[in-house]
Amino acid sequence: MIRYLVLATSLVLFAAPAAAANVECKNAVTQMDMNFCADKDYQAADKKLNEAYRKAAAQEDAHGRDLLKQSERAWMTYRDAQCTYQTNASEGGSIQPMEYSECLTEKTKARIKELQS
């Protein structure tokens, strides 16, 4: 029985990336596809955040970079805690990953604007 469970789990894990590659996010219908697309949006925003952070850090002296680094770490702790709080009502549900990713994206886009100003 355990052997079948391991096999089934392996099939799901290997099939998920292949299925995700075919998702058209503009037409996502299933919750799994919407979760994937929300995470994809967050990953794109996170990439832009890293670029904005590097540009902001490059404009600072050593002390300013240290302060920026502390600020970024504190912001990340806040972001994660706030998104956990905001998605608490759907915890354990299939929609929760999408809501969490959307929250991360929203907070990340706001942080990008802060770093760019």
C-alpha positions as CSV (number, residue, x, y, z in Angstrom):
1,M,0.0,0.0,0.0
2,I,2.8,2.4,0.9
3,R,4.5,1.6,-2.4
4,Y,1.3,2.7,-4.3
5,L,1.1,5.9,-2.3
6,V,4.7,6.8,-3.1
7,L,4.1,6.0,-6.8
8,A,0.9,8.2,-6.9
9,T,2.7,11.0,-5.1
10,S,5.6,10.9,-7.5
11,L,3.3,10.9,-10.5
12,V,1.5,14.0,-9.2
13,L,4.8,15.8,-8.5
14,F,6.2,15.1,-11.9
15,A,3.0,15.8,-13.7
16,A,2.3,19.2,-12.0
17,P,5.2,21.1,-13.7
18,A,4.3,19.7,-17.1
19,A,0.7,20.7,-16.6
20,A,1.7,24.1,-15.4
21,A,3.7,24.8,-18.5
22,N,0.5,24.6,-20.5
23,V,-1.5,27.1,-18.4
24,E,-2.8,30.2,-20.1
25,C,-3.1,32.5,-17.2
26,K,-5.5,34.9,-18.9
27,N,-7.9,32.0,-19.2
28,A,-7.2,30.1,-16.0
29,V,-10.3,28.2,-14.8
30,T,-9.2,25.6,-12.2
31,Q,-8.0,26.6,-8.8
32,M,-4.7,24.8,-9.4
33,D,-4.2,26.9,-12.5
34,M,-5.2,30.1,-10.7
35,N,-2.8,29.3,-7.9
36,F,0.0,28.7,-10.4
37,C,-0.7,32.0,-12.2
38,A,-0.9,34.0,-9.0
39,D,2.5,32.5,-8.0
40,K,3.9,33.3,-11.4
41,D,2.8,36.9,-11.0
42,Y,4.5,37.1,-7.6
43,Q,7.7,35.6,-9.0
44,A,7.7,38.3,-11.7
45,A,7.1,41.1,-9.1
46,D,9.8,39.6,-6.8
47,K,12.3,39.7,-9.7
48,K,11.5,43.4,-10.2
49,L,11.9,44.0,-6.5
50,N,15.3,42.5,-6.5
51,E,16.3,44.9,-9.4
52,A,14.9,47.9,-7.6
53,Y,16.7,46.9,-4.4
54,R,20.0,46.5,-6.3
55,K,19.6,49.9,-7.9
56,A,18.7,51.5,-4.5
57,A,21.7,49.9,-2.8
58,A,24.1,51.0,-5.5
59,Q,23.2,54.6,-4.8
60,E,24.1,54.3,-1.1
61,D,27.3,54.4,0.8
62,A,28.2,51.5,3.1
63,H,26.1,52.8,6.0
64,G,23.1,53.5,3.8
65,R,23.4,49.9,2.4
66,D,23.4,48.5,5.9
67,L,20.3,50.5,6.8
68,L,18.6,49.5,3.5
69,K,19.4,45.8,4.2
70,Q,17.9,46.1,7.7
71,S,14.9,47.8,6.3
72,E,14.4,45.1,3.6
73,R,14.6,42.3,6.2
74,A,12.1,44.0,8.4
75,W,9.8,44.7,5.5
76,M,10.0,41.0,4.4
77,T,9.0,39.9,7.9
78,Y,6.1,42.3,7.9
79,R,5.0,41.3,4.4
80,D,5.0,37.6,5.3
81,A,3.2,38.1,8.6
82,Q,0.6,40.5,7.0
83,C,-0.2,38.1,4.2
84,T,-0.5,35.2,6.6
85,Y,-3.0,37.3,8.6
86,Q,-4.9,38.5,5.5
87,T,-5.3,34.9,4.2
88,N,-6.1,33.3,7.6
89,A,-9.8,32.8,6.7
90,S,-8.9,30.5,3.8
91,E,-6.1,28.6,5.6
92,G,-6.2,25.0,4.6
93,G,-8.4,25.7,1.6
94,S,-7.5,25.3,-2.1
95,I,-7.9,29.1,-2.6
96,Q,-5.4,30.1,0.1
97,P,-2.2,29.7,-2.0
98,M,-3.7,32.1,-4.6
99,E,-4.8,34.6,-2.0
100,Y,-1.4,34.5,-0.4
101,S,0.5,35.0,-3.7
102,E,-1.8,37.9,-4.6
103,C,-1.1,39.5,-1.2
104,L,2.7,39.0,-1.7
105,T,2.4,40.5,-5.2
106,E,0.4,43.5,-3.9
107,K,2.9,44.2,-1.1
108,T,5.9,43.6,-3.4
109,K,4.7,46.1,-6.0
110,A,4.2,48.7,-3.2
111,R,7.7,48.1,-1.9
112,I,9.1,48.5,-5.4
113,K,7.5,52.0,-5.6
114,E,9.0,52.8,-2.2
115,L,12.5,51.8,-3.3
116,Q,12.2,53.7,-6.5
117,S,11.2,56.9,-4.9
